[in-house]
Structure formats: C-alpha cells, structure tokens
Amino acid sequence: MFADALRMLGKRYGVEVENEDPRAARVRSEKEAIYHANDVARAFFHRMLLDPREGAAALAYCTERGITSDIELIAMDKINEGYERMLKSDVKYRFVIDMATLKGK
C-alpha cells in the first residue's frame, strides 16, 4: 500500500521510484539488525569497563596485555591535584578514582 502511494506521488511529481528487490531489502534489514546489536553490545561493555566494581577485572586483563584505556587512574588522596590539573586543562584522559586507595580509611 505504502509503496503504491509512493509510486503514485513519484509519477505525479516526475520522480522515478525504483522497486527494491525483496532479497536486497532482507539483507539490508539483517545488516541493520547486526549494526544495532553491535551498538548495544558496545554500550554495555563500555558501561561495564567504567564501573569500578564490574570493570576492574577486565581493565586488569587488558593492562596485563598492554591494552590501555583512555582513563587515568587517580588515588583518592590525589583528587585535589587532579582537580587543579583539570582546571589548567592538563588532563589527557578522564579521571577514574582508584577505589582501592580508600581501604583502611
């Protein structure tokens, strides 16, 4: 129905509307679904890596293999220095507070 209406409008205004091959439409739809699933997975793993509890093991695994992230781990007692650096635009990566530095305090 929609395709017929589109063709009718195209004819009225001199615009050629091509028919899409059903197989091509299915392939396009499958690709879009794969891209969407990949984006959902990317967002999930990004969130997990940034969560200090969930991401600690994964970050350690990556670090052991030379894979670095775009964060700078900062001890809690260095938070004021980090803030001053941020004010001076002397921060290359996002700060993540090392929660292990809170032990025993």
C-alpha positions as CSV (number, residue, x, y, z in Angstrom):
1,M,0.0,0.0,0.0
2,F,2.7,2.5,1.0
3,A,4.8,1.5,-2.0
4,D,1.9,2.1,-4.3
5,A,1.2,5.5,-2.8
6,L,4.9,6.4,-3.1
7,R,4.9,5.4,-6.8
8,M,1.8,7.4,-7.5
9,L,3.3,10.5,-5.9
10,G,6.5,9.9,-7.7
11,K,4.7,9.7,-11.0
12,R,2.7,12.9,-10.2
13,Y,5.9,14.9,-9.5
14,G,8.2,13.3,-12.1
15,V,10.3,11.3,-9.6
16,E,11.2,7.8,-10.6
17,V,10.7,5.4,-7.7
18,E,12.6,2.2,-8.0
19,N,11.3,-1.1,-6.7
20,E,13.5,-2.7,-4.1
21,D,14.4,-6.3,-4.6
22,P,12.9,-8.3,-1.6
23,R,16.2,-10.1,-1.1
24,A,18.1,-6.9,-1.0
25,A,15.6,-5.5,1.5
26,R,16.0,-8.5,3.7
27,V,19.9,-8.3,3.5
28,R,19.7,-4.6,4.4
29,S,17.4,-5.3,7.3
30,E,19.7,-8.0,8.6
31,K,22.7,-5.7,8.3
32,E,20.8,-3.0,10.2
33,A,19.9,-5.6,12.9
34,I,23.6,-6.6,13.2
35,Y,24.7,-3.0,13.5
36,H,22.1,-2.3,16.1
37,A,23.2,-5.4,18.1
38,N,26.8,-4.4,17.9
39,D,26.0,-0.9,19.1
40,V,24.1,-2.3,22.1
41,A,27.0,-4.6,23.0
42,R,29.5,-1.7,22.6
43,A,27.4,0.5,25.0
44,F,27.1,-2.4,27.5
45,F,30.8,-3.2,27.6
46,H,31.7,0.5,27.8
47,R,29.5,0.9,30.8
48,M,31.0,-2.3,32.4
49,L,34.5,-1.1,31.9
50,L,33.8,2.3,33.5
51,D,32.1,0.7,36.5
52,P,34.8,0.3,39.2
53,R,33.4,-3.0,40.5
54,E,32.4,-4.6,37.2
55,G,35.3,-3.3,35.1
56,A,38.2,-3.9,37.4
57,A,38.9,-7.4,36.3
58,A,38.5,-6.6,32.6
59,L,40.8,-3.5,32.9
60,A,43.4,-5.6,34.7
61,Y,43.2,-8.2,32.0
62,C,43.7,-5.5,29.3
63,T,46.5,-3.9,31.2
64,E,48.4,-7.2,31.5
65,R,48.3,-7.5,27.8
66,G,49.4,-3.9,27.0
67,I,45.9,-2.7,26.0
68,T,45.4,0.7,27.6
69,S,42.3,2.7,28.0
70,D,41.5,6.4,27.8
71,I,41.4,6.9,31.6
72,E,43.8,7.9,34.2
73,L,43.5,6.1,37.5
74,I,43.9,8.5,40.3
75,A,44.3,7.8,44.1
76,M,41.7,9.4,46.4
77,D,44.4,11.4,48.2
78,K,45.4,12.9,44.8
79,I,41.9,14.1,44.0
80,N,42.7,17.8,44.7
81,E,45.7,17.6,42.4
82,G,43.6,16.1,39.7
83,Y,41.0,18.9,40.1
84,E,43.8,21.5,39.8
85,R,45.1,19.8,36.6
86,M,41.6,19.7,35.2
87,L,41.2,23.5,35.8
88,K,44.5,24.0,33.9
89,S,43.4,21.8,31.1
90,D,46.3,19.4,31.9
91,V,44.2,16.3,31.6
92,K,44.6,14.0,28.6
93,Y,42.2,11.3,29.8
94,R,39.2,11.0,32.0
95,F,40.0,10.5,35.7
96,V,38.8,7.4,37.4
97,I,39.2,7.2,41.2
98,D,41.1,4.1,42.4
99,M,38.7,2.8,45.0
100,A,41.4,0.5,46.4
101,T,43.1,3.6,47.8
102,L,40.1,4.0,50.2
103,K,40.9,0.8,52.1
104,G,41.6,1.2,55.7
105,K,40.4,4.8,55.8
